[in-house]
Protein backbone atom coordinates (compact mmCIF):
# COMPACT_ATOMS: atom_id res chain seq x y z
CA UNK A 1 0.00 0.00 0.00
CA UNK A 2 1.26 3.49 -0.82
CA UNK A 3 1.55 5.97 2.00
CA UNK A 4 0.47 9.47 1.13
CA UNK A 5 1.16 12.32 3.53
CA UNK A 6 -1.84 13.49 5.44
CA UNK A 7 -3.13 16.90 4.64
CA UNK A 8 -0.91 19.46 6.32
CA UNK A 9 2.05 17.02 6.68
CA UNK A 10 5.24 17.90 4.86
CA UNK A 11 6.85 15.55 2.39
CA UNK A 12 10.57 14.69 2.24
CA UNK A 13 10.42 14.73 -1.56
CA UNK A 14 12.80 17.26 -3.10
CA UNK A 15 14.65 17.98 0.11
CA UNK A 16 18.42 17.69 0.32
CA UNK A 17 19.72 14.84 2.47
CA UNK A 18 20.97 15.73 5.89
CA UNK A 19 24.73 16.07 6.12
CA UNK A 20 26.41 14.79 9.20
CA UNK A 21 28.63 17.29 10.89
CA UNK A 22 32.28 16.39 10.90
CA UNK A 23 33.67 15.82 14.33
CA UNK A 24 36.56 18.13 15.08
CA UNK A 25 40.00 16.54 15.13
CA UNK A 26 41.03 15.48 18.57
CA UNK A 27 44.61 16.30 19.48
CA UNK A 28 45.29 12.58 19.88
CA UNK A 29 44.50 12.11 16.18
CA UNK A 30 47.05 14.70 15.02
CA UNK A 31 50.10 12.36 15.12
CA UNK A 32 48.17 9.76 13.11
CA UNK A 33 47.29 12.35 10.49
CA UNK A 34 50.91 13.55 10.34
CA UNK A 35 52.10 9.93 9.95
CA UNK A 36 49.60 9.35 7.14
CA UNK A 37 50.69 12.55 5.42
CA UNK A 38 54.33 11.45 5.62
CA UNK A 39 53.40 8.04 4.18
CA UNK A 40 51.55 9.69 1.29
CA UNK A 41 54.44 12.08 0.63
CA UNK A 42 56.90 9.17 0.56
CA UNK A 43 54.66 7.19 -1.79
CA UNK A 44 54.34 10.22 -4.07
CA UNK A 45 58.12 10.73 -4.08
CA UNK A 46 58.68 7.06 -4.96
CA UNK A 47 56.12 7.28 -7.74
CA UNK A 48 57.79 10.39 -9.16
CA UNK A 49 61.19 8.67 -9.06
CA UNK A 50 59.71 5.66 -10.84
CA UNK A 51 58.25 7.90 -13.53
CA UNK A 52 61.61 9.61 -13.98
CA UNK A 53 63.32 6.21 -14.36
CA UNK A 54 60.73 5.21 -16.96
CA UNK A 55 61.19 8.51 -18.81
CA UNK A 56 64.98 7.99 -18.90
CA UNK A 57 64.61 4.38 -20.06
CA UNK A 58 62.17 5.49 -22.76
CA UNK A 59 64.56 8.15 -24.06
CA UNK A 60 67.41 5.60 -24.07
CA UNK A 61 65.29 3.09 -25.97
CA UNK A 62 64.13 5.79 -28.38
CA UNK A 63 67.73 6.73 -29.21
CA UNK A 64 68.62 3.05 -29.78
CA UNK A 65 65.65 2.64 -32.12
CA UNK A 66 66.71 5.76 -34.03
CA UNK A 67 70.19 4.25 -34.40
CA UNK A 68 68.75 0.98 -35.72
CA UNK A 69 66.56 2.82 -38.21
CA UNK A 70 69.63 4.68 -39.43
CA UNK A 71 71.55 1.39 -39.78
CA UNK A 72 68.70 -0.20 -41.72
CA UNK A 73 68.65 2.77 -44.09
CA UNK A 74 72.40 2.42 -44.62
CA UNK A 75 72.08 -1.33 -45.27
CA UNK A 76 69.29 -0.70 -47.77
CA UNK A 77 71.52 1.75 -49.63
CA UNK A 78 74.37 -0.79 -49.74
CA UNK A 79 72.01 -3.53 -50.88
CA UNK A 80 70.74 -1.30 -53.70
CA UNK A 81 74.36 -0.60 -54.73
CA UNK A 82 75.12 -4.33 -54.80
CA UNK A 83 72.03 -5.04 -56.89
CA UNK A 84 72.99 -2.29 -59.32
CA UNK A 85 76.54 -3.67 -59.51
CA UNK A 86 75.29 -7.22 -60.19
CA UNK A 87 72.94 -6.02 -62.95
CA UNK A 88 75.79 -4.36 -64.91
CA UNK A 89 77.03 -6.43 -67.86
Buried (B, 14 or more C-beta within 10 A) or exposed (E): EEEEEEEEEEEEEEEEEEEEEEEEEEEEEEEEEEEEEEEEEEEEEEEEEEEEEEEEEEEEEEEEEEEEEEEEEEEEEEEEEEEEEEEEE
